[in-house]
Amino acid sequence: MGALTIAKLASAGGVGVETVRFYQRKGLIETPARDGGIRRYGSKDVRRLRFIRQAQAAGFTLEQIRELLELDAGDDRARARAMASQRVAALDAKIAELKQARDALKKLASECASGAPGPCPILKSFDV
């Protein structure tokens, strides 16, 4: 994959052009010099863009992604592993929180389905 325009880079990475520009402003993707008035990107840029998107999907912040990219350049596996472990712990905590919310809502839905007189327990629980 060679000499892509920003639009083709964005498409290959599954993002919009403005997202690529945003990442450039944040220093996550390099802004190449213009070649004949057009900036050209290569397969390295596509891989980097896809990495950023996957890291975001895993819940890493842009600052953490920047650090991961820097670690990759320096080959610091211990720090990268520590960051991944911290992210896993945060995801586990979020999953536990979501399971608790799901269980509470299932209980309320069951109570609502019981047909007991009075306001619906779901609506009553969200009463402000």
Backbone bond lengths (Angstrom), bond angles and torsions (degrees), N, CA, C in turn:
res aa  C-N    CA-C-N  psi(-1)  N-CA   C-N-CA  omega(-1)  CA-C   N-CA-C  phi
1 M - - - 1.456 - - 1.525 107.45 -
2 G 1.286 118.48 116.10 1.460 120.74 -177.89 1.504 111.73 -124.81
3 A 1.268 117.33 170.71 1.456 128.08 171.83 1.525 115.99 23.98
4 L 1.313 116.53 68.55 1.460 121.54 177.61 1.522 110.49 -91.91
5 T 1.307 115.97 145.92 1.459 120.01 170.53 1.522 107.50 -76.78
6 I 1.305 116.84 169.67 1.464 120.08 179.93 1.531 110.66 -62.66
7 A 1.332 116.82 -34.70 1.468 119.88 179.36 1.522 110.64 -66.20
8 K 1.327 116.98 -40.25 1.468 120.05 179.58 1.520 110.77 -72.62
9 L 1.319 117.26 -35.25 1.459 120.62 175.02 1.528 109.53 -61.32
10 A 1.320 115.81 -48.50 1.460 120.54 -179.54 1.527 110.61 -58.78
11 S 1.308 116.80 -45.52 1.460 121.35 179.15 1.521 111.44 -61.45
12 A 1.320 116.98 -44.34 1.469 121.55 -179.78 1.529 111.21 -64.29
13 G 1.323 116.26 -29.30 1.459 120.92 179.94 1.510 113.94 -92.46
14 G 1.325 116.49 -4.21 1.457 120.57 179.03 1.513 114.44 73.31
15 V 1.324 116.00 30.39 1.464 121.17 179.57 1.526 109.33 -132.29
16 G 1.305 116.21 176.65 1.448 121.24 175.65 1.522 111.23 -91.54
17 V 1.297 116.44 164.47 1.466 121.99 179.44 1.527 110.60 -59.52
18 E 1.322 116.99 -40.17 1.465 119.57 -179.29 1.526 111.49 -64.94
19 T 1.318 117.25 -30.30 1.466 120.50 176.69 1.521 109.74 -66.84
20 V 1.326 116.87 -42.46 1.468 120.18 177.08 1.528 109.16 -60.57
21 R 1.310 117.21 -45.55 1.479 120.55 179.18 1.529 111.40 -61.96
22 F 1.335 115.95 -39.20 1.465 120.63 177.37 1.531 110.42 -60.45
23 Y 1.336 116.26 -46.77 1.464 120.71 178.47 1.527 110.78 -62.62
24 Q 1.308 116.90 -34.51 1.465 119.84 177.25 1.526 110.23 -66.23
25 R 1.326 116.56 -43.94 1.470 119.94 178.88 1.525 111.12 -62.34
26 K 1.322 116.46 -32.70 1.462 121.41 179.60 1.528 112.34 -82.37
27 G 1.338 116.93 -5.15 1.447 121.33 178.29 1.520 114.60 79.76
28 L 1.325 117.36 17.29 1.462 121.00 -179.94 1.522 111.88 -86.98
29 I 1.320 116.21 -27.67 1.464 122.25 177.26 1.523 107.08 -128.39
30 E 1.321 115.80 134.69 1.460 119.99 179.49 1.526 110.59 -70.80
31 T 1.316 115.25 148.73 1.452 121.26 174.46 1.527 107.09 -100.90
32 P 1.336 116.65 109.25 1.466 118.60 -177.81 1.523 112.07 -71.37
33 A 1.319 114.99 158.57 1.463 120.03 175.69 1.527 108.78 -66.89
34 R 1.302 115.34 157.45 1.462 119.71 178.85 1.525 110.14 -75.70
35 D 1.309 114.01 139.31 1.464 121.14 177.59 1.525 106.21 -120.98
36 G 1.326 116.37 103.74 1.462 119.31 -175.92 1.519 111.93 66.51
37 G 1.323 116.85 30.83 1.459 121.92 178.86 1.524 114.04 88.32
38 I 1.334 117.78 -3.61 1.462 121.52 -177.36 1.522 109.02 -125.09
39 R 1.318 115.76 136.91 1.463 120.43 175.16 1.521 108.16 -80.61
40 R 1.324 115.97 137.40 1.470 121.30 -178.14 1.530 109.64 -118.09
41 Y 1.320 114.86 136.11 1.462 122.10 -178.85 1.523 109.24 -118.55
42 G 1.337 115.68 155.67 1.460 120.01 -179.13 1.512 112.95 -121.03
43 S 1.315 116.00 -171.45 1.463 121.82 -176.86 1.535 111.46 -64.18
44 K 1.334 116.67 -30.72 1.471 120.19 176.72 1.528 110.08 -60.99
45 D 1.320 116.55 -40.00 1.465 120.87 179.21 1.531 110.87 -67.98
46 V 1.315 116.92 -38.07 1.473 120.71 177.93 1.526 109.26 -63.38
47 R 1.335 117.41 -46.42 1.466 121.28 179.57 1.527 110.48 -60.39
48 R 1.323 115.96 -42.56 1.469 120.14 -179.40 1.523 110.38 -64.68
49 L 1.326 116.91 -43.83 1.457 121.64 179.53 1.533 110.53 -61.95
50 R 1.311 116.81 -43.97 1.472 120.49 178.45 1.523 111.04 -64.83
51 F 1.327 116.71 -38.57 1.464 120.30 177.02 1.528 110.18 -60.26
52 I 1.320 116.01 -46.53 1.468 120.48 -179.40 1.521 110.07 -58.34
53 R 1.315 116.74 -46.17 1.471 121.05 -179.40 1.529 111.31 -63.32
54 Q 1.322 117.16 -42.51 1.469 120.49 179.77 1.528 110.90 -67.30
55 A 1.315 116.72 -39.51 1.463 120.26 178.45 1.525 110.62 -65.57
56 Q 1.323 116.93 -38.43 1.461 120.19 176.22 1.524 110.40 -64.15
57 A 1.328 116.94 -41.66 1.462 120.99 179.01 1.528 110.65 -62.39
58 A 1.332 117.04 -29.83 1.460 121.28 177.92 1.535 111.35 -80.49
59 G 1.328 116.38 -4.56 1.455 120.53 175.62 1.507 116.04 97.88
60 F 1.327 118.07 6.68 1.456 120.11 177.53 1.524 109.58 -74.31
61 T 1.327 116.27 143.24 1.454 121.36 174.88 1.524 108.96 -77.02
62 L 1.313 116.99 166.21 1.464 120.06 177.86 1.527 111.07 -62.20
63 E 1.318 116.96 -36.12 1.469 119.96 178.58 1.526 110.39 -66.19
64 Q 1.323 116.90 -40.78 1.465 120.27 177.09 1.532 110.66 -65.83
65 I 1.323 116.02 -37.79 1.462 120.24 178.11 1.526 109.97 -64.19
66 R 1.311 116.58 -41.08 1.466 120.22 176.60 1.531 109.95 -58.54
67 E 1.325 116.01 -44.16 1.466 119.83 179.48 1.528 110.77 -64.54
68 L 1.327 117.39 -41.64 1.466 120.18 177.87 1.531 111.04 -60.74
69 L 1.319 116.25 -41.49 1.460 120.25 178.58 1.527 110.85 -63.67
70 E 1.322 116.14 -40.22 1.461 120.06 177.77 1.530 110.71 -67.28
71 L 1.326 116.92 -38.56 1.462 121.01 178.28 1.520 110.49 -63.92
72 D 1.322 115.94 -38.13 1.461 120.10 179.06 1.525 109.98 -60.71
73 A 1.321 115.62 -40.89 1.460 119.71 179.83 1.532 110.80 -67.90
74 G 1.339 117.20 -29.97 1.459 120.99 -178.39 1.510 114.14 -98.83
75 D 1.316 117.49 -4.32 1.462 122.70 177.29 1.527 112.39 62.65
76 D 1.343 117.87 40.90 1.466 122.87 179.44 1.530 108.97 -95.99
77 R 1.317 115.17 81.61 1.465 120.40 -176.67 1.527 112.39 -66.48
78 A 1.314 117.87 -35.04 1.461 120.50 -177.60 1.522 110.42 -61.28
79 R 1.323 116.97 -44.85 1.472 120.21 -179.73 1.526 110.32 -68.18
80 A 1.322 117.64 -41.40 1.463 120.70 178.50 1.527 110.20 -61.59
81 R 1.326 116.49 -42.05 1.461 121.13 178.70 1.533 110.46 -64.17
82 A 1.328 116.68 -41.00 1.465 120.85 178.54 1.527 110.64 -63.03
83 M 1.332 116.36 -42.38 1.469 119.78 178.45 1.523 110.61 -63.19
84 A 1.320 117.09 -42.07 1.461 120.61 179.15 1.525 110.47 -64.39
85 S 1.317 116.94 -41.25 1.468 120.84 179.16 1.527 110.96 -63.28
86 Q 1.327 116.53 -41.21 1.474 120.31 177.20 1.524 110.81 -63.04
87 R 1.327 116.22 -39.53 1.466 120.40 179.93 1.524 110.28 -66.97
88 V 1.343 116.91 -40.31 1.466 121.08 177.43 1.529 110.10 -61.19
89 A 1.324 116.81 -43.54 1.468 120.55 178.59 1.528 110.98 -61.93
90 A 1.324 117.03 -41.61 1.466 120.64 178.45 1.529 110.70 -64.94
91 L 1.334 116.59 -40.52 1.471 120.49 177.52 1.522 110.76 -65.30
92 D 1.327 117.49 -41.05 1.469 120.66 177.84 1.526 110.92 -60.62
93 A 1.329 116.70 -41.75 1.463 120.59 178.15 1.521 110.75 -63.93
94 K 1.326 116.62 -42.03 1.470 120.69 179.20 1.525 110.70 -65.47
95 I 1.341 116.75 -40.58 1.467 120.62 178.01 1.524 110.26 -61.59
96 A 1.329 117.34 -43.29 1.465 120.97 178.50 1.528 110.59 -61.44
97 E 1.321 115.98 -41.92 1.467 121.18 178.43 1.525 110.86 -63.42
98 L 1.328 116.83 -43.94 1.461 120.74 179.70 1.528 111.61 -67.03
99 K 1.329 117.38 -37.85 1.465 120.59 177.03 1.523 110.40 -63.05
100 Q 1.322 116.51 -41.25 1.457 120.88 178.54 1.531 110.41 -63.22
101 A 1.320 117.04 -42.75 1.471 121.19 177.90 1.523 110.25 -64.69
102 R 1.340 116.63 -42.18 1.467 120.63 178.51 1.525 111.19 -61.14
103 D 1.328 116.64 -45.62 1.460 120.61 -179.16 1.524 111.21 -62.83
104 A 1.329 116.93 -41.16 1.458 120.92 178.56 1.529 110.39 -63.98
105 L 1.316 116.61 -42.00 1.465 120.25 -179.75 1.526 111.32 -68.98
106 K 1.324 117.65 -37.83 1.465 120.84 176.79 1.531 110.44 -61.51
107 K 1.333 115.68 -41.29 1.473 120.63 178.60 1.522 110.05 -62.67
108 L 1.328 115.99 -45.23 1.470 119.80 179.13 1.521 111.02 -63.59
109 A 1.327 117.83 -40.90 1.462 121.10 179.11 1.523 110.45 -63.22
110 S 1.310 116.76 -39.53 1.465 121.25 178.10 1.519 110.55 -64.65
111 E 1.328 116.71 -43.91 1.460 121.03 178.39 1.522 110.63 -63.88
112 C 1.328 116.32 -37.37 1.466 120.95 179.77 1.532 109.95 -66.75
113 A 1.325 116.72 -35.57 1.463 121.60 -178.65 1.522 112.28 -75.51
114 S 1.321 117.32 -13.82 1.466 119.82 -176.40 1.525 112.43 -66.44
115 G 1.307 117.46 -21.23 1.457 121.01 178.09 1.521 113.57 80.00
116 A 1.310 117.98 12.70 1.467 121.00 177.64 1.527 109.22 -63.36
117 P 1.327 116.73 147.05 1.473 119.20 -179.97 1.527 111.49 -65.96
118 G 1.310 115.15 156.64 1.451 120.76 178.02 1.512 111.59 106.19
119 P 1.325 115.38 -179.33 1.472 119.33 -177.86 1.532 111.19 -65.10
120 C 1.298 113.99 153.35 1.472 121.21 178.82 1.536 108.49 -63.39
121 P 1.323 118.02 129.73 1.464 120.21 179.52 1.520 114.40 -57.93
122 I 1.320 116.84 -30.21 1.459 119.20 178.59 1.519 109.79 -65.37
123 L 1.320 115.82 -50.53 1.463 119.83 -179.29 1.524 111.17 -65.02
124 K 1.322 115.78 -38.57 1.450 120.90 -179.88 1.542 110.86 -64.37
125 S 1.342 117.47 -37.11 1.468 119.88 -178.57 1.517 112.55 -69.71
126 F 1.340 116.76 -25.33 1.454 120.22 179.19 1.528 112.25 -95.14
127 D 1.333 116.59 5.75 1.462 121.57 -179.41 1.515 109.35 -62.43
128 V 1.295 114.36 131.50 1.464 119.75 -177.97 1.492 110.86 -94.76
